[in-house]
């Protein structure tokens, strides 16, 4: 009964046992589950359920809450399973953990943006949320209504915006300081009929007074009809959703779709699965990034990716067509949901396949635009220049038309060559229909092949046979039903909705390429050991970059992953400032600035930000042409950067369409594969995630429809309150922030285990020049800032100056903790830094000087920690000392080399630091915020790069080697790039003396790890 405190579980033992066995990251095998139950039984646990009882309970919960798993048989005959999109989004609205955080309408956030619903696609391009409730009445888009002024209006879009001070009548919705507006057309009623205005206007929804239903109820009000000139702007008909929803509120649900190939094995043996996950884009970015809110949809080791994507599309479209009836726990009412695809995330090869693109190795390598051409064209002046800008944008209609032409070609003689030419000249290849196309081409070759003693078939007969085979292969379907399923999907422009992914394009792309080339220079000059001890000496305080283990990075320099490159991009210029040519140093300084810009979570001024980002990208491409001219041709990811500003404008900050959250979720999926018998891998994965989602839904307060009592119900009181007393169980289930206690900004960290010190002996007393007889304090080791970070002694912080409240940078010199309350830091002594007037000439960074001035601040004044690096360039730090090496928490006799910093007050403010970038940006003086362009004469730099390319080719021809290094797409190809030209580029390398060693290197490279 729903009144039972343990509903829907028969007992507490059943509930806790099911909860234990439902952890995504702590799965149990059948043997382990039996062992745990036997262990509990031997210890005397009462009413312990058997493993069979737990399985029956899981089946009962699936019947009660809803089993989302559905079987799919593809056009080619592959069988796999999918978890229903409709049931997943219904759970989001019926669960307070997700529903209360959702934003139902896109938001015009003014100058800046921080969420996906601030992007232009949700604001202007996708179908608008179709309904809004005002004063209890529901108003739909594309329906006539009347406002409080007596005028008529047809809304076309609803969106949130800031309150307009000039409108006293605006009524804020549940979002603080936000007002719901309608974009539409004013309608005037005349004797000739209703006239719809040509221009769109924006009005607050709070002035809506009479809905379409009210107007229709007034007999004769619509009898005059529309004027002829107004028909193109609207109609006087009701929105079809009004009847379909049957009086319910209607919401749209934008979905972020991700597909990837992932191994189902824990060992190194590759067991390829394709998997699809999704996220609800109505949630804020902070929640989308959490693993708890990633939904598994489908996987299969057999079906190709586009067959899975077709099933995903059909699941979304079926849900949108029928409407998903769900319980809205925020307003305690039934609602109707209409899902649609917002964008498709993934690595570059997967996104290329989703766009019916031939991939990164083809001549026209960009899936977004038509940039590219033959190698000769790309090495020409016009072709080389085209890489630096966006070309003509591809369209789904144009791509689909080219695929149809390829099918027409398959019936003709010489189809194989013609098809290769088509792919070569357009970059279009559709993997969804490639099996049918290849079958037709092979059959055509067989029919046209002449054999001795037999008469050749006429071309008409061959085409008739091919047509018959084509009809058999199509199985009664049209061509549009078998080509890319994402073409024609409502709300999705696949070429514009596969945004440049920053993990694979930036970190595992351009940063990785420059890392490989830089390591080559260091090894060639025998300076890698210098790089290593400098990296070991980097100050990591305030950097939030735990992946800077110098020994590991230098030893495994060819096998680093994204987190290593993300950390290196923030510190490289401080290490290599005198180890590499100036052009390479300039490239790393621009990379540092780019990474910080791209990893912004909140953009204050979108236009300024995008202008700055475009400027940095262009400068980076220009400096790259100086370092390695041919890498811009052979590595398409450099060109992909050009499209990044447009995608940020369309979808919000780049971190929104990063795939790091989904790559992390791959581990959870892999565990589901490992803990199964692998007889039905697709079904088992779907069932595993289905049961986990059901348990999450029930225990976090979600609702479901109980057909027995004919109402929406939720778990019993003991079930809903269990996590409050057992936060460790909530963490096992992946619930974010479970049991987390917020720390006050003034809470101190560890205190020195010493007796209290009198006030007059403290540094703070000397600074303040005050005497407080009888007052004593304890000396603290760290203090918590406003951002919840621990600032340690001799660490650096941004704080508000107690005298005038302006932010400053200071070094923590002393922490005085109250003797009455060991958790309160009363006084912090800070030594001040001052900025130099100009940027550093080679690193282009703000320079700081540690002064003798000191102030005393309260704990509440500390804003955040900040990363400073010692200015070893101007301080001329060259000495090295040996530091004892620690192993197993023990100091050993072994040592490692570490840079010895000269005792000078010169420092750099690390503006490459991603951590606390917003506060770093605010504290930098306006005159120091804009760095100079590294390449001033762009035309000359590109002309020199072209000459280097041509001279390089001529030199290779003279040596009898005309081979060129092939682009490996997403692979590990940085070290394979061979670049040289007179005058030599920064990454000039001597060509291989013989072909054989080069082949051996390529073979070894093919065996190495690759990043996508």
N, C-alpha and C positions, 0 to 999 in steps of 0.2 A: 504494500500500500504506500502511496506517496506520503502518507502521514508518518510512516516509520522513520525514526531518526537515521537509520542506516540505508534507507531507500537509495538506489535499487538493489542493494546487496543483501543477501539473506542473513549475513552475520558480520561481526567486526573482523573475524578471522578471514572470511572471504574477501572483504574489502582490502585489508592491509596486505594480504598475500597477492591479490591482483595488482595492487599498487606497486609492490616490490618488483613484480615480473613485467612491469610496463615501462621501465626506464629506457629511453632511446639510446643512451650512451653506456648503459650497464645491462645489456641483454643476458639472458640465461639460456643455456642449452637445455634440452629435455633432461639429460643426465644431471645437470646442475640443479634444476628445479626439484628433481626427486631427492637429491642429496640434501638440499635446504629443508624440504618438508620432513625428511626422515630425521634430520638433526633437531628440528623443533619438536618433533614427536618424542624423541628420546629424552629431551629435557623437560617433558611433561606438559607441553602446550595442549590446551583443551580445545575441543571442537575444531581441530585442524582439518581443513578441506583436503581432499586428495587431488592429485594432478588432474584426474578425470573430471572432478567437480569444478575445478578452475576452468577447464576447457568448455564445459557446459555453460558456465557463467558467462564466458566470453561470447558464446553463441547467443545466449539470451540477451546480453547487452546490445549486440549487433541488431537483433530483431527489435529491441525496444527503441534504441536511439536511431537506428537506420544503418543498414549495411551499404556502404558506397561502392563496393567493388563490383565491376561489370566486366563481362567477357567480350572481347573484340576479335573478330576475324577480318583480316585485311583483304584487300583486293587480290593480293598475290597469294593468299592462303595462310599467312602467318597468324598464329594465335597468341594473344597476350591479354593482359588485364589492365584496367584503368580504374582509378578511384574517382567517382563522380565529382565534377566541379560544382554542380548545384548543391550537393550535400555539404561540401566544404565551406562554401560561402554562407550557407544557411547557419552553420555552426558559428561563424564569425559574428553574425548579428544576434544570435541567441546567447552569446557568452559575454558577460559584463567585462571581462578582462580585455576583450578586443573591441566590443561595441562602444564602450564609453570613451575609447581613445580615437574612434574614427571621425573623419570629417566628411560629411555627405556631399559637399559642394566644392568645386575648385575655387581657388582664392587668388584674387588680384592683390598681391602683397605690396603693391606700390613699387618702389625703386628696387627692392631686393627680392631674394627668394631663398628658401631653405628646404622646401619639400617638393615632392613630385607633383602635388596638386597646385603648385605655383607656376608650373611650366606652361608654355603656350599651347601644348597639345590639349591638355585637359581644359584649359580656359577657352580655346577657340576651335579646335579641330575635331575633337571627339564628340559623339552625341552628348548633348547636355543632360544633366540630371532632369528627368522629365516632369517632376512635380515638386510643389512646395505647399506647406500648410500654413495658412495665415488666418488667425482668429477662428480656428476650428474647421475652416473650409479648405479643400484641396484644389489647387490651381495647376493646370498642366500647360506645358509649352504648346505653341501653335494653336491655342484656343483663345477665342475672344473673351475678354473680361472687362470690368468697369472699375475704375479706381475711385478714391474718395473725392476727387475733383469733379467727378461726373463724366470724365472723358473715357473713351474706350482704348484698349491696348491689347496687342497680341505679343506675349513674351516668347522669345526664341531660345534664350539661354538664361540659366540661373547661376549666380556666382556670389561669393563672399568678397567683401571689400571693407576698407576702413570707413568709419562713420563720416558723413559729410556735415561739417559744422553748420552749413547754411540751411540744412534741413532739420527743423526742430521735430518733425514728425517721424523721423527714422526710429525704428524699433530694433534694438540689438537682439540678435538671436542668442543661442546658448553659448556661443564662442565670444569671449570677452572682447569688447571693443571692435567687434566685427558686425557688419550689417549685410543682410541678404539682399542682393539687387537682381533686377531682371533686365536683360538686354532684349529689345524688341522694337516694334513699330507702333506708332500712335495711329489710332483709327478714328476717323471722323464720320459721324452719321449725317447723311444729307437726304434730301428727297429722292435723289437719283440712286442712292444706295450707300453702303459703307465704303469710304475711301481709305485705303491703307497707305500711310506715308512712305515715301521713298527712302528716307534716312532713318537709320536705327537710333534709338535713344535708350538711356539707362534711367530706371526709376527704382526706388526702394520697394520691395514687396510688401512692406508694412502698410502701404496705402491702397493695396488691393481691397475691394469692397464686395463686388458681386462676381461670382464665378460663372463659367459658361452654363452650368446647370441652372443657376438662378436666372440668367438671361433667357434661356430656352423656356423656363417655366412661365415667363411673362409673355403671354400669348401675343403674337404679332410683332414682337420687337425685332425679329430677324427677317421679316417678310420682304423688306426692301432689297435684300441681297447685296452682293458686291458689285461695284462698278467694273466695267471691262478692263480698265487700266490697273485695277488692284488684284486681279486674279493671279498674276505672277508672284505676288508677295505673300499670299496666304489664302485661307478659306474660312468659311463660317461653319465648318464641320467640327465635331468634337475630336479630340485626340483619341485614337483607337485604344490607348491604354486606360482610358476612363472606364470603358465597359469591361475591358479585360481584367482590370485590377479589382473590380467589384467593390469599390469604395475604400480600398486599401491605399496606403501611401506607397509610392513607387520610388525605388532607389536604383541608381546604376552602380555597378561594382567594377572598377578598372583592375585588371590583373596583370602582374608582371610575370612573364613566362620565361623559364630557364630550361635549357636542354644541354646535356653534356654526355660525353662518354667516360665511364668510370669502371675500374676493375672491381669485380665482385669477390676477389681473393685478398687474403691478408698477406700472402706470400708475394714474391716478385713475379710469379707467373701471371701473365696478363689474361684476365677473364673478362672480356669486354661486354659491358652492358651500356645501353643508352637509357638515360633516366630524365624525366621531366619533373621539375618542381615549380611551384608558383607562390606568389605573395599577393596579399590584398593591398592595393595601392591607396586605398582610403585611409590606411593606417599611417601615422607619422613615421618619418625615416628612422627615428631612434628605435621604434618597435620593429620595423621591417628588417632591421639588421640583426635582430635576435633570432636565434635558432628556433625558439618556441613557435614563432609565427611563420615559419617556412612550411608549406604544405607539399607533401609528396603526391604526385599524380599518377605516374606510370613508369614502367621500366620493362626492358626485354633484352635478353642476350641474342635474340634471333631477328626480330623485326628491325629494319633500317630506321634511321631517325625520322624521316618524313612520314613513315607509316604511323609512328607514335604521334607525330605532330598532327596528322589528319584526325586521329582519334581524339586528341586534345581539342582541336578546332570544333569537331562535331559535338563534343560534350559542352563546350561553351555556347555554340550556336543553338543547340537544342534547349539549353537552359534559358537563353535569351528569348527564343521563340515562344516557349510555353510560359515563361516567367516562373521564378522560384518563390514559393510561398514559405515565409520564415517568420519566426517570432522575434520582434524587436524588443529586447529586454530593456532598452533605454526608455522607451515610451509605453512599454507594456501593451503592444498591439501587434496584430499580424500585418506584415508588409509584403510587397512583391519586389523581387530583386531581378535586375537585368545585367548579367555580366558581359564584359567585352575585353578584348586584349588591348593593353596599353602599349607595351613594347616587349620585344623578345631579347633577352640577355643571353650571353654565351661567349665562348672564345671565338677568335676570328674564323677558323675553318668551319665551325658549326654555323656561325651567322652567315657565312658565304653560301653554305648549302641551303639554309633557310631562304635565301634570296634567289635560289636557282643560279648561283654564280659559280664559275669554274674554279675559284679559289685564288690563293695568293701567288701561285706559280704561273698564271696565265698572263698574256700580254696586257690585257685590260684588267688590272689586278684589284680595282676598287669596286666594292659591291654597292657603293652609294652613288658614285658618279662615273662618267665614261672616260676618266683619265687613263692614259696608257698608250700602247701601240707596240710596234716592233722595237727591238733593241736599238736598231739604227735610228728610229724616230725619237726614242727617249734620249739618245745621245746627241740629237740635233738641238739647236738653240730653242726652237719652239717647243719641242718635246720635253726638254729639261726644265724649261720655265713652267710648263703645265703642271709639274709635280708639286710646285709650291702653292698652287691655288686649287680651289674646287672646280671641277668640270661641270658639264651638263648633268643634272640629276637624273638618275634612272627612275623609271616608274613601273609599277606592277603591270600596267596595261601594255607598255612597250616590251617588257620582258616576256609576258605571256604570248604576245604576238610573234616574237622571235622563236619561241618554242614551237608554236604552230607551224612556222615556216620550216623549222628543222624536221618536223614530221612530214611535211609535204616533200622535203628533199629526200627522205628515206625511201620513197617510192621510185625515185629516179635512178638512172644509171650513174655509177660513180658516187653513190651516196656517202660512202665512208670518208672519202677525201673532201667532199663538199661539207660534210658535217664538221670535220676537223677545222676546215677553213672558217666555218661559221663561228665555232667556239673561239678560234684564234682571233677573229676580227670583232667579236662582240663581248667575249668573256662570259657568255651565258651557256650554262649546262644544267639541265633539270634532273636531279638525282631521283625525284619521285617517279618519273616516267622513263628513266634511262633504260630499264630492263626491256620495256616494250620496243623502244626505239632501236636498241641493239639487236633484238630478235628480228625485227624487220630488215635491218641492214644485212645481217648474216644470211637470212633467207634469200634476200635479193642477190647476194654474191653467189649463193649455191645455184639459184635458178639461172643465172646468166653465165655460169661456168660451162664451157663447151667440153663435151666428152666425145671421144672417137666413136663413130658409128651412130651417133644420135643427132637429130636435127635441133638446131638452136630454137628456143622459144622466142616468139615475137615479144616486143616490148609491151604490147597491149595485153598479152596473156600473162606476162610477168606481173604487171601492175594489178591485173584482176586477182591473181593469186595472192599478192601481197595485201590487197584490200580485204580479201576473205580472211586472211590470217590476222589482219588488224582488227577486224570485227570480232573474231573469236577471242583475241586477247583482251579486248575492251569489255567483254561480257555484258553487252547491252548498255554500257555507260558511254557518255560523251567524253571528248578529249579533255574538257575542262574539269571533269571529275577525277582524272588520274594524274594531271600535272600538279605542280606545287599547290597544296591545299591552302596556303596562306594568302594566295592571290584571291582577291575578291572578298576576303574576310572583313566584315563591317567594322569600321573604326581602325583598321590596321593598314598602313602603307609600309610594306615589309622593308623596302629600301631605306626609308626614313625612320623606321621603328626598330632597327637593329643598331643601337648607338655604339660608338667607339668605346670598347671596354678597357678601362684604365689598368687593370691588373695585367692583362696579357699584352696590351699595346704599349703601355708606358714602362712598367717595371720589368716584365719579361720580354719586352721589345727593345725600345730605344736605350733604356738604361743598361740592359744586359749587353747590348751590342757595344756600347761605349766602355763598359766594364771589361769586356773581353779584349778590346783593342788597347785599353790603358794597361792592363796586366801584361800584354805582349810587349809594350814599350818598356815597362818596368823590368821585366825579365831580360829583355835585350840589353838594357843598361846595367843589369845586375843590381837593381835598387829595390827589389821586392822585400828584402829584409828591412830596409829603411822604412818602407811603407808599413810593414808589419809592426815595428815598435812605435811608430807614430800613431797608428790606429789603436794600439794598446794604451796610448797615453791620452786619447781623446776623453774629454770630460763628458760623461754621459748624464750628469745630473740635469734634470729638466728636459731631457731629450725624449724620454719614453720610447727608447729604441733598444730593446733588450737583445737584439740580434747582431751585436757588434763584437763578437768573440774573434779577436784578431787571429788566433791560432787556427780556428776552424775556417775562417774566411780565406785565409791565404793558403791553407792546405787543400781545401776543397773549392778552389777558385772557379773551377769549371762546372760545378754542380750546385750552385747557389739557387735559392728559390726567391719568391716575391718579397718575403719579409726582409731578407738580407739586402736586396736591392733598395727597398724602401728606406732602410736604415742608412745604407751607404750614401744614397743621394743627399742626405742631410749633413754629411760630414766630409765628403771627398775633397772639396777645395782646401780645407784646412790641412790635409795630409799631403797632397801632391803639388802644392804651390810652386815648388822648385824642382820637381822630379820629372815633369813633362813639358812639352812645348806650350807656349802661351795660348795657342788656339785650342788645345785640349783642355787647358785650365778654364778658358772662357766657356767652353761647352759644358763643363761640369758646374760652373756657377749658374749658367742658364738652366741646366737640369734641376739644380736645387730650387731655383725660383719657380720653375714650372711645376714641380712636384707639390710644393706648398700651395700654389694657386689651384691646382687640379683637385687636391684633397680638401678644399674648403667645404665645410659642412653648412655654412651660412654665408650668403652673398649679400653684402650691405647695399651695393648699388650695381645692378645687373649690367647696365650699359658700360659703366667705367670698368667693371671687372672683365667683361668680354673683350673690350678694347685692349685692356692690358694683357689678357691671355692671348689674343690674336697677335699682338706685338711680340710677345715672348716666343710664341710658336714660330713665327716668321724668322725671328732672330736666331732661334735654335736651328732651324733648317739651313739658314745661311751659314752659320758657323760649322754645321755638319758638312756642308759642301766644301769648306776649306779643309776640314780634317780628313774626310773620306768622300770624295766626289761620287764614286760609283755606288756607295751604300744607299743613296737616295733612290737609285734605280733598282737595285737588287732587293731592298728591304721595303715592302709596301707600307709597313707600319709608320714610317716617317710621314708618308702622305696622309695616313688616316688621322694624324693630329690636326690637319687642316679642317676637318669636319667637326672636331670636338666642340668649338664654340656654338655651332648651330644646334648640336644635340643638347648642350647645357641649356640653351634658351628654350628648347622644346620640352625637356624633361626635368629641369632643375639641376642642382649641383651634381657633378660627375660621380660623386660617391653613391648617389641614388642608383645608378645603373652599373655599379661595380659588381662583379660576381664573387667577391671574397666570401660573402655569407653563404652562397650556394656551394662553393668549393669546400667550405668547412662542413657543410651538411652532407657532402659526399661520404664522409667518414661514417655518419649515422646510417646512410644507405648501405655502405659496405658491410657494416655489422649485421644488417638485416639479411644480407646474402649469406654471410658466413654462418649465422645461426639458423640455417634451414637445411633440409635434406637435398635441395637442389634438383628435385624432380620436377617441380613447377615453379621456377624462380620468379616469374612475373607475378603469378597469383600469390605466392608466399610473401613477397615484398609488399604487395598491396594490402594483404590481410594484416601483416605486422603493423604497418603504419595506420591502418584503419582502427585496429584495436588500441594503439597508442593514442590516437586522436580522440577516440571515444572516452578513454580514461581521463585524458586531459580535460575534455569537455565537461564530464560529470563532476570532477573534483574541483574545478575552478568556477562552478556555479552556473554552468550552461543549462539551457532549457531544451526540451524535446517534447514532441507530441505523443501523449499516452492515449492510444486508441481505446483502452479499457475504460478510462474515466472521461474520455472525450475532451481533454483540455491539455494545455501546455504545462509541464511539470519540471521540477529540478530535483537534485539530490537532497537527501535528508539533512537535518541539522548537524549531526555528527560528521557526516561526510564533508559538508562545506566548511566546517570549523577545524578539520583535522590538520590542515597545513599551518594554521596559526600556532599550534602547539608543537608541530613537527616540521620546522622549516627545512631540515636536511632532506626530508622526503620530497618536498617541493623542488628542491634543487636537483634531485635525481630525475625528476620528471621534466626538468628543463625550464621551469617557471622562472622568469627573470626577476631579480631583486628579492627573491624569497628570503624572508628573515633578515634582510639588510637593515641595519640601523644607521640612520643618518648621523654624521658627526658634526658637531657645532664647529664653526670656524675658529673658535678660540681654544678648542681642545688641544692640549699638548700631547706630544708623543712621549717617548721614554725619558725619564729623568735620571740624572746621575745618582747612583746610590751613595750619596755622601750626606753629611750633616748639612743643615741649612747654613747659608752664608749671610752675614749682615749686609744691610743695604749699602753702607758706606764703602765696602770693599768691592762692589760690583762695578762693571763698566758703565752700566746705565746711570749710576749715581754720578760718575765723573762727567758723563755727557750732559746730564741735566743740572749738575752742580747744585744738588739739593741734599739736605741731611735729614734722615728719617730715623731718629733714635729708636731702638727697640724693634725695628722692622727687619724681617729676614725673609729670604726666598730660597727655593731650591733651583739648581741649575738644570735646565732642560737640554736634551739632545736634539729634539726636533719639535716642530710646531705645525699644526694643520692650517693650511690656507683656506680662503673662501671656496676654492675649487676642490677642497677635500684632499689635497696633496700634502705630503710630509716634506716640509722644508727643514733640512738639517743644518747643523752648525757649519759655517763657512760655505754654505750653499747660496745660490743667488735667487732673488725674488723680485717680482714687480709688486710695489706697495704704494699706498696712498700716503703722501707726505703729511704728517700730523699738523704742519703749520698752515698749508694752503690747500690740501686735498688733491693736488695734482699727482699723477702716477710717476714714480721714479723706479730706478733699478738700484738695488742695494745688496750687499753681502751680509748674511746673518752672522753677527759676531757674538751675541749673547742672548740666551733665552732664560728669562726669570719666571719661575713657576710659583704660584701662590702657595704659601706654607699651609694655608687653610684648605685649599682645594687643589689637589695634585693634577687635576685635569684642566686647569685654567692658566694660560700663559698671560701674565699681566703686562710684562714689558719685553720688548725685543730690541736689542741694539743693532743698528744697521749702518754699514759704511757705504757712503754714496758713490755712484759712478756718474761721470759726465760724458756727454757725446762730443766727439770731434766735429768740426764744422763741415768736413767733406767726407765722402766715401773713400774707402781704401782704394788706391789706384789699380791694384791687380785683382783683388777679390771682390771689389765693389760692395763692400759690407760696411755698416756703421761701426765706427771705432769708438771704444769706451776707455776712459781712464779712471782708475780707482783713486779717489781723492782721500784726503785726511778728514773730511767732514763726516760726522756721524750724527745720527738722530735716534731717538727712542720712539718706537711705535707700539701700538696695541696689537694683539693677535688679530683683531677684526680688520686691521688695515692691510694685512697681507693678502694680496689678490691671488697670485699664483707663483709657481716656480718658473724659472727661465733658464735657458741654456746659453752660457757664455763660453767662448773658447779663448785660450791664451793667444795673444798676438805673437806667435813665434817668428813671424817674418821680420817685424821691426825690432823685436827683442833679440833676434839672432840666436835662437835656441838651437844649439847643435850638439851639446853634450848628451851622453847616454849613461845611465847607471843600471846596475843589475838589481832586479827586484826578486825577492824570494818567491818561489812558486808554491801555491797551496794545492794539495791533493787530499781528498777524503777529509776535508776540514782540518788539515794539519799542514803546518809550514814545513816544507822540505828543504833539502840542501840544494836542490835545483833552482836555477834562476832564469829570468827572462829579461831581455833588454827593454827599457822604458825611457822615453824622452825626459830629460831633465830641463824643466822650464826655468829660464832666468828670472830672478826676483824683480820683475818690472811690473808697473801698474797698467800695462797695456793689454787690452782685451778686445775681442770681436763679439758683437751681438749676433747670435746665430739666427738670422732671419730665414734660414732654410728649415728650421725646426717646424714640423707640423703640429706638435703639441703646443697648445696655447697660442697658436698663430694670431688669433684675433686680438689678444692683449699685446703681443709683440708689435703688431701693426699699429696699434693705437699709441704706443709709447715712442715709436720712431718719429723724430721731427719731420715736418712736411718736406723740408729741403733735402732729406736723405731717403725719401721713399721711392723715388724713381731712379732706377739704375740705367746707365747709358747702354745704347745698342753696342753689341760686340762687333757687329759688321756694319760699318757706316756706308761704304760704297758697295751697295748690293749688286749692281749691274757688273761691276768689275770683278767682284768675288765669284759670281756665277760664270762669267766668261773665262776666268782662270780655271775654274773647276772643269769646264767643258774642254779646255785645251789639255788639261791633265788626263782626262778620259781618252781623248784621241791619241795623245802621245803614248799613253799606256798600251792602247791597242796596237799601235805601230811597233812599239818595243816588243810586244808578245809575238807579233807576226815575224819580226826579224829573228827572234829566237826559235821560230817554228812552232810556237804554242799559241793557238788561237782559241783555246778553251776558255770558258768563262765560268766562274763559280755560280752555281745555281742557287736560287733563293729557296730556302727550306721551309718557307711559310712560317709556321709557329715553332719551328724546331730550334735546336741549339746550334746556331750557325755563326755566332759572332766571331769565333776564332778562325773560321774558314775563309773570312773575307780577305782577299789579297788586294792591297791598294798601293799603287805607286804611280808617280808622274813627275816629270820635271817641269817646274820646280817641285820637289817632292812634297806630298801632303803629309800631315802629322802622323798618319798611320801607315806610312810607307813601309812595305815589306819586300824583302828580296824574293823573287820568284823561285819556285822549286827548280833544282838543277835537272832532275830527271822526272819522267812521268810516273815511274813505279812508286817511289816514296809518297808522292802526292796521292796516288790511289790508295796506298796503305793508310794514310791519314784519313782519307774520306771513309774508308771502311771502319776504322776505329771510331770515327765521329758518329757513324750510323748506329754503332752499338751503344753509344753514350746516352745519358738521359736527355730528354727533350722537354721543353716548356711550351705551352700553347699560348 
